[in-house]
């Protein structure tokens, strides 16, 4: 097993934790059991000394000392029970003293009368494995006695030694069983992760559609699988977009380059036309086409560079407060001449004094692009409605036309780079397929969004939503 693997580390952590718990439990059990046994011996001594005091010593003046000695020896059999008893008076007179314990487990201590002792006293002598219990007793006549009892702690020591041996013997077996069980449980717990790894290793650029199997376990592994699948969705979309972008960019750049190359080859082949002056109409037309294609190519490259800079944050958007109503009105006035040339009417429905915070130039660029697109694709005799009004989420700017409309399946791709519904017509009217992509980047840079609604034969509506001035954030910075 790899010591760096999660499986090994989890099993090792669990075994170490169990070992610490077992050690702590064993020490606690050992200490508690010793305390219990010691208290049992103490309780035995307290009970016996009380019986001797109350049943024998209390009547010593009546029955006599000899009777007391005989009764203690007959009824308690102290030596056989490995107990030692001494009854002493304050003057040091020993009223009774038993013999040494039969098993010789301890030596009776040499103790005299303890002065000023009013309560029973207990002393545990671990070095000699004995417990000393002294009970003071006062007769009704006023005489004082002390009953000194010594009990052997050898049985306690023997029991504790047996318990310790059992714990030491079982400890490695407990760890071994725990290690085996931990390895099995950890292995079963990590099986879904190994399946995720195996599936993920099979996914590459050629089969990005494959997804990880998400088990409905409700645990972190399901959450991890779902997150990885979401990441794969994003990677697949980005990869498709990159492939589509490469194909579209190649197509867009190849067409003008082909025209430029063909025109230049035609001019070079007509040397007489180049040497003649003034230039022939054919040469002038060829050069004009070449210049037009070169300008279109330059515009496409400029828009592509601008879009890249917007996405990367190299272009910092301004955040000044200005009147959006005024900006929309002046921009629409600028586009009226172009609309009238195409026999299209511009209609404005603007709320007064709509204040926003943003980049005035970039928002005007969005508006120009939307109005220009509407003019290009709307037939003569129709109208374009420009509406600006407040909304729950901020402010809404709409450009609505009565054009041919857009198929529902194409709306989601309108804002993709180089995407055009009718490529031939778009090229004919000068479109590059980057305008709406730039509009989307500008709107998102202002914390807003742009969306389209359309249906075939019913026209299209492009809606720009901008947040309120107080919540607008630009280029990752909060507005001052």
C-alpha positions as CSV (number, residue, x, y, z in Angstrom):
1,X,0.0,0.0,0.0
2,X,1.3,3.4,-0.9
3,X,2.0,5.3,2.4
4,X,1.1,8.6,0.6
5,X,-2.3,7.5,-0.5
6,X,-5.4,8.8,1.2
7,X,-6.5,5.2,1.9
8,X,-3.3,4.5,3.9
9,X,-3.4,7.8,5.7
10,X,-7.1,7.5,6.7
11,X,-6.6,4.0,8.0
12,X,-3.5,5.1,9.9
13,X,-5.3,8.0,11.4
14,X,-8.1,5.8,12.5
15,X,-5.8,3.2,14.0
16,X,-3.8,5.9,15.9
17,X,-7.0,7.4,17.1
18,X,-8.3,4.1,18.3
19,X,-4.9,3.3,20.0
20,X,-5.1,6.6,21.9
21,X,-8.7,5.9,22.9
22,X,-7.8,2.4,24.1
23,X,-4.8,3.6,26.1
24,X,-6.9,6.3,27.7
25,X,-9.7,3.9,28.4
26,X,-7.3,1.3,29.8
27,X,-5.7,3.8,32.2
28,X,-9.0,5.1,33.3
29,X,-10.3,1.5,33.8
30,X,-7.2,0.6,35.7
31,X,-7.4,3.6,38.0
32,X,-11.1,3.3,38.6
33,X,-10.8,-0.5,39.3
34,X,-8.0,0.1,41.8
35,X,-10.0,2.8,43.5
36,X,-13.0,0.6,43.7
37,X,-11.1,-2.3,45.2
38,X,-9.3,0.0,47.7
39,X,-12.7,1.4,48.8
40,X,-14.0,-2.1,49.2
41,X,-11.2,-3.0,51.6
42,X,-11.7,0.3,53.4
43,X,-15.5,-0.4,53.8
44,X,-14.7,-3.9,55.1
45,X,-12.4,-2.4,57.8
46,X,-14.9,0.3,58.7
47,X,-17.6,-2.3,59.1
48,X,-15.6,-4.7,61.2
49,X,-14.2,-2.0,63.5
50,X,-17.7,-0.6,64.1
51,X,-19.0,-4.1,65.0
52,X,-16.1,-4.7,67.4
53,X,-16.7,-1.3,69.0
54,X,-20.4,-1.4,69.4
55,X,-20.9,-5.1,70.2
56,X,-17.8,-5.9,72.3
57,X,-15.9,-2.8,73.4
58,X,-19.0,-1.0,74.6
59,X,-19.5,-3.7,77.3
60,X,-15.9,-4.3,78.2
61,X,-16.5,-3.1,81.8
62,X,-19.2,-5.7,82.3
63,X,-17.8,-8.6,80.3
64,X,-14.1,-8.0,80.9
65,X,-11.1,-7.8,78.6
66,X,-10.7,-11.6,78.4
67,X,-14.2,-12.0,77.1
68,X,-13.5,-9.3,74.5
69,X,-10.3,-11.1,73.3
70,X,-12.0,-14.5,73.1
71,X,-15.0,-13.1,71.1
72,X,-12.9,-11.2,68.6
73,X,-10.7,-14.3,68.0
74,X,-13.7,-16.6,67.8
75,X,-16.0,-14.6,65.6
76,X,-13.7,-12.7,63.3
77,X,-10.8,-15.1,62.7
78,X,-8.5,-12.2,61.8
79,X,-5.3,-14.2,61.0
80,X,-7.2,-16.4,58.5
81,X,-8.8,-13.4,56.8
82,X,-5.4,-11.7,56.7
83,X,-6.4,-8.9,59.0
84,X,-4.6,-7.4,62.0
85,X,-6.4,-5.7,64.9
86,X,-4.9,-3.8,67.8
87,X,-7.0,-2.1,70.6
88,X,-5.1,0.5,72.6
89,X,-5.8,3.0,75.3
90,X,-4.5,6.6,75.6
91,X,-1.8,5.5,78.1
92,X,-0.4,3.0,75.5
93,X,-2.0,0.0,77.1
94,X,-2.8,-2.7,74.5
95,X,-6.1,-4.2,75.3
96,X,-6.0,-6.7,72.4
97,X,-3.6,-7.5,69.6
98,X,-4.2,-10.2,67.0
99,X,-1.4,-12.3,65.4
100,X,0.2,-11.7,62.1
101,X,-1.7,-12.6,58.9
102,X,-1.4,-16.2,57.9
103,X,-0.2,-15.4,54.3
104,X,2.5,-13.0,55.6
105,X,1.3,-10.5,53.0
106,X,2.2,-7.6,55.3
107,X,3.9,-6.8,58.5
108,X,1.7,-5.1,61.2
109,X,2.9,-1.5,61.8
110,X,4.1,-0.4,65.3
111,X,1.5,2.2,66.1
112,X,0.8,3.9,69.5
113,X,-2.3,5.7,70.5
114,X,-3.0,8.6,68.1
115,X,-3.9,11.8,70.1
116,X,-6.6,14.2,69.0
117,X,-8.3,11.7,66.7
118,X,-12.0,12.2,66.6
119,X,-12.9,10.7,63.2
120,X,-11.9,7.4,61.6
121,X,-8.5,7.7,59.8
122,X,-7.5,5.7,56.7
123,X,-3.9,5.4,55.4
124,X,-3.0,3.4,52.3
125,X,0.6,2.2,52.4
126,X,1.3,1.1,48.8
127,X,4.9,0.3,49.4
128,X,4.0,-2.4,52.0
129,X,0.7,-3.2,50.3
130,X,-1.4,-2.6,53.3
131,X,-4.3,-0.4,54.4
132,X,-4.4,1.0,58.0
133,X,-7.8,2.0,59.4
134,X,-8.0,3.6,62.9
135,X,-11.4,4.1,64.6
136,X,-11.6,6.1,67.8
137,X,-14.2,5.1,70.3
138,X,-15.4,6.6,73.6
139,X,-17.2,4.6,76.2
140,X,-20.2,6.0,78.1
141,X,-18.0,6.1,81.2
142,X,-15.6,8.5,79.3
143,X,-12.8,6.2,78.5
144,X,-11.1,6.4,75.1
145,X,-10.0,3.5,72.9
146,X,-8.7,3.2,69.4
147,X,-9.3,0.2,67.2
148,X,-6.4,-0.1,64.7
149,X,-7.1,-2.5,61.9
150,X,-4.6,-3.4,59.1
151,X,-5.8,-5.1,55.9
152,X,-3.7,-6.6,53.1
153,X,-3.8,-5.0,49.7
154,X,-2.2,-8.0,48.1
155,X,-5.5,-9.2,46.6
156,X,-6.0,-5.7,45.1
157,X,-2.5,-5.8,43.6
158,X,-3.1,-9.3,42.2
159,X,-6.4,-8.3,40.6
160,X,-4.9,-5.1,39.1
161,X,-2.0,-7.0,37.8
162,X,-4.3,-9.5,36.1
163,X,-6.4,-6.7,34.6
164,X,-3.2,-5.0,33.3
165,X,-2.0,-8.2,31.7
166,X,-5.4,-8.7,30.0
167,X,-5.3,-5.2,28.6
168,X,-1.7,-5.5,27.3
169,X,-2.6,-8.9,25.7
170,X,-5.7,-7.6,24.0
171,X,-4.3,-4.3,22.9
172,X,-2.4,-5.5,19.8
173,X,-5.3,-7.7,18.8
174,X,-7.7,-4.7,19.0
175,X,-5.3,-2.6,16.9
176,X,-4.9,-5.4,14.3
177,X,-8.7,-5.9,14.0
178,X,-9.1,-2.1,13.9
179,X,-6.5,-1.7,11.2
180,X,-8.1,-4.5,9.1
181,X,-11.6,-3.1,9.5
182,X,-10.4,0.5,8.8
183,X,-8.6,-0.7,5.6
184,X,-11.8,-2.4,4.4
185,X,-14.1,0.5,5.3
186,X,-11.8,3.2,3.8
187,X,-11.3,1.1,0.7
188,X,-15.1,0.8,0.2
189,X,-15.6,4.5,1.0
190,X,-13.0,5.5,-1.6
191,X,-14.2,3.2,-4.4
192,X,-16.4,5.9,-5.8
193,X,-13.4,8.2,-6.0
194,X,-11.4,5.6,-7.8
195,X,-14.3,5.2,-10.3
196,X,-14.3,9.0,-10.8
197,X,-10.5,8.9,-11.4
198,X,-10.8,6.0,-13.9
199,X,-13.6,7.8,-15.8
200,X,-11.8,11.2,-15.7
201,X,-8.6,9.6,-17.1
202,X,-10.6,8.5,-20.2
203,X,-11.9,12.0,-20.9
204,X,-9.8,14.0,-23.4
205,X,-10.4,16.5,-26.1
206,X,-11.8,13.8,-28.3
207,X,-14.6,12.7,-26.0
208,X,-15.5,15.8,-23.9
209,X,-19.2,14.7,-24.0
210,X,-18.5,11.8,-21.6
211,X,-19.5,12.6,-18.0
212,X,-18.9,11.1,-14.6
213,X,-21.5,8.9,-13.1
214,X,-23.2,10.8,-10.3
215,X,-24.5,8.4,-7.6
216,X,-27.4,9.7,-5.5
217,X,-25.5,9.3,-2.2
218,X,-26.0,12.8,-0.9
219,X,-22.4,13.0,0.3
220,X,-19.3,14.9,-0.6
221,X,-18.4,12.5,-3.4
222,X,-21.7,13.2,-5.1
223,X,-21.0,16.9,-4.7
224,X,-17.4,16.5,-6.1
225,X,-18.8,14.5,-9.1
226,X,-21.4,17.1,-9.8
227,X,-18.8,19.9,-9.6
228,X,-16.5,18.0,-12.0
229,X,-19.4,17.4,-14.4
230,X,-20.1,21.1,-14.4
231,X,-16.5,21.9,-15.0
232,X,-16.5,19.4,-18.0
233,X,-19.7,21.2,-19.3
234,X,-17.8,24.5,-19.2
235,X,-14.7,22.9,-20.8
236,X,-16.8,21.3,-23.6
237,X,-18.6,24.6,-24.3
238,X,-15.3,26.5,-24.3
239,X,-13.7,23.9,-26.5
240,X,-16.6,24.0,-29.0
241,X,-16.5,27.8,-28.9
242,X,-12.8,27.8,-29.6
243,X,-13.2,25.4,-32.5
244,X,-16.1,27.4,-33.9
245,X,-14.2,30.6,-33.4
246,X,-11.1,29.3,-35.2
247,X,-13.3,28.1,-38.1
248,X,-15.2,31.4,-38.3
249,X,-12.1,33.5,-38.0
250,X,-10.4,31.5,-40.7
251,X,-13.4,31.9,-42.9
252,X,-13.7,35.6,-42.3
253,X,-10.1,36.3,-42.9
254,X,-9.7,34.0,-45.8
255,X,-12.3,35.6,-48.0
256,X,-10.9,39.2,-48.0
257,X,-7.4,37.8,-48.3
258,X,-8.4,35.8,-51.3
259,X,-10.0,38.8,-53.0
260,X,-6.9,41.0,-52.2
261,X,-4.6,38.3,-53.6
262,X,-6.6,37.8,-56.7
263,X,-6.9,41.5,-57.4
264,X,-3.2,42.1,-56.9
265,X,-2.4,39.2,-59.2
266,X,-4.7,40.6,-61.9
267,X,-3.1,44.0,-61.6
268,X,0.4,42.6,-61.8
269,X,-0.5,40.6,-64.9
270,X,-1.8,43.7,-66.7
271,X,1.5,45.5,-66.9
272,X,0.4,47.8,-69.7
273,X,-2.4,49.1,-67.5
274,X,0.0,49.8,-64.7
275,X,2.4,51.7,-67.0
276,X,-0.4,53.7,-68.7
277,X,-1.6,56.9,-67.4
278,X,-4.3,57.7,-66.6
279,X,-5.1,54.2,-65.2
280,X,-7.8,52.2,-67.0
281,X,-11.2,51.8,-65.4
282,X,-10.6,48.0,-64.9
283,X,-7.4,48.7,-62.9
284,X,-9.2,51.4,-60.8
285,X,-12.1,49.0,-60.1
286,X,-9.7,46.3,-59.1
287,X,-7.7,48.6,-56.8
288,X,-11.0,49.9,-55.3
289,X,-12.1,46.3,-54.5
290,X,-8.8,45.5,-53.0
291,X,-8.9,48.6,-50.8
292,X,-12.4,47.8,-49.7
293,X,-11.5,44.2,-48.7
294,X,-8.4,45.5,-47.0
295,X,-10.5,48.0,-45.0
296,X,-13.0,45.2,-44.1
297,X,-10.1,43.0,-43.0
298,X,-8.6,45.8,-40.9
299,X,-12.0,46.5,-39.3
300,X,-12.5,42.8,-38.5
301,X,-9.0,42.6,-36.9
302,X,-9.6,45.8,-35.0
303,X,-13.0,44.5,-33.6
304,X,-11.4,41.2,-32.7
305,X,-8.7,43.0,-30.9
306,X,-11.2,45.2,-29.1
307,X,-13.3,42.2,-28.1
308,X,-10.2,40.4,-26.7
309,X,-9.2,43.5,-24.7
310,X,-12.7,43.8,-23.3
311,X,-12.7,40.2,-22.2
312,X,-9.2,40.4,-20.6
313,X,-9.9,43.6,-18.8
314,X,-7.2,45.6,-20.7
315,X,-9.8,48.2,-21.6
316,X,-10.9,49.9,-18.4
317,X,-14.4,51.2,-18.6
318,X,-15.1,54.7,-17.3
319,X,-17.6,55.1,-14.5
320,X,-19.0,58.6,-14.8
321,X,-22.6,59.5,-14.0
322,X,-24.5,60.8,-17.0
323,X,-27.9,61.2,-18.5
324,X,-28.7,58.1,-20.5
325,X,-31.9,59.7,-21.9
326,X,-29.8,62.4,-23.5
327,X,-27.3,60.0,-24.9
328,X,-30.0,57.8,-26.5
329,X,-31.8,60.9,-27.9
330,X,-28.6,62.3,-29.5
331,X,-27.5,58.9,-30.8
332,X,-30.9,58.3,-32.4
333,X,-30.8,61.8,-34.0
334,X,-27.4,60.9,-35.5
335,X,-28.9,57.7,-37.0
336,X,-32.0,59.4,-38.4
337,X,-30.4,60.3,-41.7
338,X,-29.3,56.7,-42.3
339,X,-32.7,55.5,-41.4
340,X,-34.4,58.0,-43.7
341,X,-32.2,56.9,-46.6
342,X,-33.6,53.4,-46.1
343,X,-37.1,54.8,-45.7
344,X,-37.2,53.7,-42.1
345,X,-38.8,55.7,-39.3
346,X,-37.2,56.0,-35.8
347,X,-39.6,56.2,-32.9
348,X,-38.4,57.1,-29.4
349,X,-40.1,56.4,-26.1
350,X,-37.7,57.7,-23.5
351,X,-38.2,58.2,-19.8
352,X,-36.8,61.6,-18.8
353,X,-33.5,62.1,-16.9
354,X,-32.4,58.5,-16.5
355,X,-29.1,58.7,-14.7
356,X,-26.7,55.8,-15.0
357,X,-23.1,55.3,-14.1
358,X,-20.8,53.9,-16.7
359,X,-18.7,54.4,-19.8
360,X,-20.6,56.9,-22.0
361,X,-18.6,56.1,-25.1
362,X,-19.0,52.3,-24.8
363,X,-22.8,52.5,-24.1
364,X,-23.2,54.7,-27.1
365,X,-21.2,52.1,-29.1
366,X,-23.8,49.4,-28.0
367,X,-26.7,51.7,-29.0
368,X,-25.1,52.5,-32.4
369,X,-24.6,48.9,-33.2
370,X,-28.2,47.9,-32.3
371,X,-29.7,50.7,-34.3
372,X,-27.4,50.1,-37.2
373,X,-28.3,46.4,-37.3
374,X,-32.0,47.2,-37.1
375,X,-31.7,49.6,-40.1
376,X,-29.7,47.1,-42.1
377,X,-32.1,44.2,-41.7
378,X,-35.4,46.1,-41.7
379,X,-37.3,46.5,-45.0
380,X,-38.3,49.9,-46.3
381,X,-41.5,51.4,-45.0
382,X,-41.1,50.0,-41.5
383,X,-40.2,51.6,-38.2
384,X,-37.7,51.0,-35.4
385,X,-38.8,51.8,-31.8
386,X,-36.2,52.8,-29.2
387,X,-37.5,52.6,-25.6
388,X,-35.8,53.6,-22.3
389,X,-37.6,53.0,-19.1
390,X,-36.9,52.1,-15.4
391,X,-37.4,48.5,-14.3
392,X,-37.2,46.5,-11.1
393,X,-33.6,45.4,-11.8
394,X,-32.5,48.9,-13.0
395,X,-33.1,50.4,-16.4
396,X,-34.1,48.8,-19.7
397,X,-33.1,50.0,-23.1
398,X,-34.9,48.3,-26.0
399,X,-34.4,48.5,-29.8
400,X,-37.4,46.9,-31.5
401,X,-37.8,46.5,-35.3
402,X,-40.3,45.1,-37.7
403,X,-37.8,43.1,-39.7
404,X,-38.0,39.5,-40.9
405,X,-37.2,38.1,-37.5
406,X,-34.8,35.5,-36.3
407,X,-35.4,31.7,-36.1
408,X,-35.8,30.6,-32.5
409,X,-33.0,28.1,-32.8
410,X,-30.5,30.9,-33.8
411,X,-31.2,33.3,-31.0
412,X,-28.9,31.6,-28.5
413,X,-26.0,32.0,-30.9
414,X,-26.5,35.6,-31.8
415,X,-23.9,36.8,-29.5
416,X,-21.2,34.3,-30.5
417,X,-18.2,35.6,-32.3
418,X,-18.4,35.6,-36.1
419,X,-21.8,34.1,-36.0
420,X,-24.2,35.4,-38.6
421,X,-27.5,33.9,-39.7
422,X,-27.2,34.9,-43.4
423,X,-23.5,35.0,-44.0
424,X,-23.8,36.0,-47.6
425,X,-26.1,39.0,-46.9
426,X,-24.0,40.0,-43.8
427,X,-20.9,40.1,-45.9
428,X,-22.7,42.1,-48.6
429,X,-23.8,44.8,-46.1
430,X,-20.5,44.8,-44.3
431,X,-21.1,42.8,-41.2
432,X,-18.3,40.9,-39.5
433,X,-20.2,39.0,-36.9
434,X,-18.4,40.6,-34.0
435,X,-20.7,43.6,-33.2
436,X,-23.1,41.8,-30.9
437,X,-20.3,40.0,-29.2
438,X,-18.7,43.4,-28.4
439,X,-22.1,44.6,-27.2
440,X,-22.4,41.7,-24.8
441,X,-18.9,42.2,-23.4
442,X,-19.6,45.9,-22.8
443,X,-23.0,45.2,-21.1
444,X,-21.5,42.5,-18.9
445,X,-18.6,44.9,-18.0
446,X,-21.3,47.3,-16.7
447,X,-22.8,44.6,-14.6
448,X,-25.8,44.3,-16.9
449,X,-26.9,42.0,-19.7
450,X,-28.2,42.0,-23.3
451,X,-30.8,39.6,-24.6
452,X,-32.8,39.1,-27.8
453,X,-36.4,38.2,-28.4
454,X,-37.6,37.4,-31.9
455,X,-39.9,35.4,-34.1
456,X,-40.0,34.9,-37.9
457,X,-42.1,37.5,-39.5
458,X,-42.7,39.5,-36.3
459,X,-39.5,41.4,-35.9
460,X,-36.8,41.4,-33.2
461,X,-36.3,43.1,-29.9
462,X,-32.8,43.6,-28.4
463,X,-33.0,44.5,-24.7
464,X,-30.1,45.9,-22.6
465,X,-30.6,45.9,-18.8
466,X,-28.4,48.1,-16.7
467,X,-28.3,48.0,-12.9
468,X,-29.1,51.0,-10.8
469,X,-26.4,53.6,-10.3
470,X,-25.8,52.7,-6.6
471,X,-25.1,49.0,-7.4
472,X,-23.2,49.3,-10.6
473,X,-19.7,47.8,-10.7
474,X,-17.3,48.2,-13.6
475,X,-14.3,46.2,-14.5
476,X,-14.3,44.4,-11.1
477,X,-14.3,47.8,-9.2
478,X,-17.0,49.4,-7.2
479,X,-18.2,52.7,-8.4
480,X,-17.1,55.5,-6.2
